[in-house]
Amino acid sequence: MDAYDDAGGLEEARAPEPDAPSGAGIASLSLPYQVVAAVALAVVGVLACAHLAMVFLHVAPSNTLTKRHGEAVDDWVYPEFEQNWKLFAPNPLQQNVAVQVRAQVAPADGPRRTTGWIDLSAQDAEAIRGSLVPSHTEQNELRRAWDFYLNSHTDDHRPNGLRGTLSESYVRRIVMLRLEGQRLGGTVERIQLRQTVRAVPAPPWSTERTDTAPGHRELPWWRVGPADLPGAAQENRTEEAR
């Protein structure tokens, strides 16, 4: 029906506007349904977190939790959620490996003497401790050179082809570069390297018992030649030989 305004004119009838919704989602439900929905969401969240934790423990390396609750983890994962991949390295390093050197030094006047063991790995660790931008050399040069040497030699220190010979020369040059800054009181004629391996101790909350006694692997003595020396030292030794 048409309506007239105060001036007597014809005014178009307007349909009443619908009421705006009072809420959206769970808030639009009645109180009993809100409780049911909240409980259901909480249960789903807990199950999702539990599932992620179980899968994480399944693909993680062996640790205290998997040793104690491994059967429960396997019962949850197998067979529906079986994984055939590894999240981390399958055999992560659990040892501290240090490379040390001692030298046979010939003083200008006096008998030859042998220095004590100098921990080159500890020097690298000290150089990067507290540094915001440690250099690649301090972090990896010695470590990777040592891995290169071990992977290209047999257990009785025999090289496997040309890579073994190359790795030995590379390690000697790195060691002599490190010894250049040491005050050894004479000319270095021979050097001997050794590897000290110490297992990483178990955390205080673990019942695992770890033998942290160091193990050593000593290499034969190497004679130092002109090709093993840094540039300045090489020139000095060549002039002395003349």
C-alpha positions in Angstrom: 0.0 0.0 0.0 1.2 3.5 -0.9 1.7 6.0 1.9 1.5 9.8 1.9 4.0 12.2 3.4 3.2 15.2 5.5 2.9 17.4 2.3 0.3 15.1 0.9 2.7 13.6 -1.7 2.8 10.0 -2.6 5.7 8.1 -0.9 6.8 4.7 -2.1 6.4 2.0 0.5 9.7 0.5 1.7 10.1 -3.1 2.9 11.6 -3.4 6.4 15.3 -4.2 6.5 16.3 -7.6 7.9 17.9 -7.6 11.3 21.8 -7.9 11.2 23.1 -11.2 12.5 24.2 -11.0 16.1 27.3 -13.1 15.6 29.3 -15.4 13.2 30.8 -18.8 13.6 30.6 -20.5 17.0 29.4 -17.2 18.6 26.2 -17.5 16.5 25.3 -20.8 18.1 23.4 -21.3 21.3 25.4 -22.0 24.5 25.1 -25.8 24.5 26.2 -26.0 20.9 29.1 -23.6 21.6 30.3 -25.9 24.4 30.1 -29.0 22.1 32.0 -27.2 19.3 34.7 -25.9 21.6 35.3 -29.4 23.0 35.4 -30.9 19.5 38.0 -28.4 18.4 40.1 -29.0 21.5 40.0 -32.7 20.9 41.0 -32.3 17.2 43.8 -29.9 18.2 45.2 -32.3 20.8 45.1 -35.3 18.4 46.8 -33.2 15.7 49.6 -32.2 18.1 50.0 -35.8 19.3 50.2 -37.1 15.7 52.8 -34.6 14.7 54.8 -35.4 17.8 54.7 -39.2 17.1 55.7 -38.7 13.4 58.5 -36.4 14.5 59.9 -39.0 17.0 59.5 -41.7 14.3 61.7 -39.9 11.8 64.1 -38.4 14.2 67.5 -40.0 15.1 67.6 -42.4 18.0 67.3 -40.5 21.3 66.3 -40.9 24.9 62.5 -40.6 24.2 62.5 -43.0 21.3 64.5 -45.5 23.3 62.0 -45.3 26.2 58.8 -45.0 24.2 59.8 -46.5 20.8 57.1 -49.2 21.0 54.3 -46.7 21.6 55.6 -44.6 18.7 55.7 -47.6 16.3 52.2 -48.7 17.4 50.9 -45.2 16.5 52.7 -44.9 13.2 52.5 -48.3 11.7 51.0 -49.2 9.3 48.8 -46.2 8.3 51.4 -43.5 8.8 54.6 -45.3 7.9 57.4 -43.1 6.8 60.3 -44.1 4.5 62.3 -40.9 4.7 64.5 -39.2 7.4 64.0 -35.7 8.7 67.6 -35.5 9.9 70.8 -37.1 8.9 70.5 -40.9 9.7 73.6 -40.9 11.8 74.4 -37.5 13.2 77.8 -36.8 14.7 77.8 -37.5 18.4 81.5 -36.9 19.0 83.9 -34.0 19.4 86.8 -34.4 17.1 90.0 -32.4 17.6 93.1 -32.2 15.4 96.3 -31.6 17.3 99.9 -31.3 16.2 103.4 -31.4 17.7 106.6 -30.4 15.9 110.3 -31.4 16.0 112.1 -28.1 16.1 115.8 -27.4 15.3 117.0 -24.2 17.2 119.7 -22.0 15.8 122.0 -23.2 18.6 121.2 -26.3 20.6 119.8 -29.8 20.2 116.6 -30.6 18.5 113.5 -30.7 20.7 109.9 -31.8 20.4 107.1 -29.5 21.3 104.0 -30.5 23.2 100.6 -31.1 21.5 99.0 -28.0 20.1 95.2 -28.2 19.7 94.4 -26.6 16.4 90.7 -27.3 16.6 90.6 -25.5 20.0 92.2 -22.5 18.4 89.5 -22.4 15.7 86.8 -22.7 18.3 88.2 -19.9 20.3 88.4 -17.7 17.2 84.7 -18.1 16.4 83.4 -18.0 19.9 81.4 -14.8 20.4 81.9 -13.7 16.8 78.7 -12.7 15.0 80.2 -13.3 11.5 82.9 -16.1 11.9 84.9 -16.7 8.7 84.5 -19.8 6.6 88.2 -20.6 7.1 87.9 -20.6 10.9 84.9 -22.8 10.8 85.6 -25.3 8.1 89.1 -25.3 6.6 90.8 -27.6 9.1 87.8 -29.7 9.7 87.1 -30.4 6.0 90.8 -30.9 5.3 91.0 -33.5 8.0 87.9 -35.3 6.7 89.4 -35.2 3.2 92.5 -36.9 4.6 90.7 -39.6 6.6 88.4 -40.5 3.6 91.3 -40.9 1.2 93.6 -43.0 3.5 93.4 -46.5 4.9 93.5 -47.3 8.6 97.2 -47.8 8.4 97.7 -44.3 6.9 98.2 -45.4 3.3 96.8 -43.1 0.6 94.1 -44.3 -1.8 95.5 -43.0 -5.1 96.3 -39.4 -6.0 93.6 -38.0 -3.8 95.3 -39.4 -0.8 98.6 -37.8 -1.7 96.9 -34.5 -2.4 95.0 -34.6 0.9 98.3 -35.2 2.8 99.9 -32.2 1.1 96.9 -30.0 1.8 96.8 -30.9 5.5 100.6 -30.3 5.9 100.3 -26.8 4.4 97.4 -25.9 6.6 99.2 -27.1 9.7 102.4 -25.2 8.8 100.3 -22.1 8.1 98.9 -22.4 11.7 102.4 -23.0 13.2 103.8 -19.9 11.5 102.3 -17.7 14.2 103.6 -19.9 17.0 106.9 -19.1 18.7 108.5 -22.5 18.6 112.1 -21.2 18.9 113.6 -22.8 15.8 113.0 -24.3 12.4 110.2 -26.9 12.1 111.7 -30.0 10.5 109.0 -32.6 11.2 105.4 -32.6 12.3 103.1 -35.3 13.7 99.3 -35.0 13.8 96.8 -36.9 15.9 93.1 -37.0 16.2 91.4 -36.9 19.6 87.8 -38.1 19.7 85.6 -37.6 22.8 82.0 -38.7 22.9 79.4 -35.9 23.6 78.1 -36.6 27.2 74.5 -37.4 27.7 72.3 -34.6 29.0 71.7 -34.4 32.8 68.1 -35.6 32.5 69.0 -38.7 30.5 69.7 -42.1 32.1 72.1 -43.0 29.2 75.7 -43.7 30.2 78.3 -42.3 27.8 82.1 -43.0 28.0 83.7 -39.6 27.5 87.3 -40.8 27.8 89.3 -39.4 24.8 90.6 -41.7 22.1 93.6 -40.9 20.1 94.8 -41.8 16.6 98.3 -40.7 15.8 99.7 -40.3 12.4 103.3 -41.0 11.4 105.9 -38.2 11.5 106.0 -36.1 8.4 109.1 -34.3 7.2 108.5 -30.7 6.3 109.7 -29.6 2.9 109.8 -26.2 1.1 106.5 -26.9 -0.6 104.7 -27.2 2.8 105.7 -23.8 4.0 103.8 -20.4 3.7 105.3 -18.0 1.2 107.6 -16.0 3.4 108.9 -19.0 5.4 109.5 -20.8 2.1 111.7 -18.1 0.8 113.7 -17.9 4.0 114.3 -21.6 4.1 115.4 -21.6 0.4 117.9 -18.8 1.1 119.3 -20.7 4.1 119.7 -23.8 2.0 121.8 -21.8 -0.5 
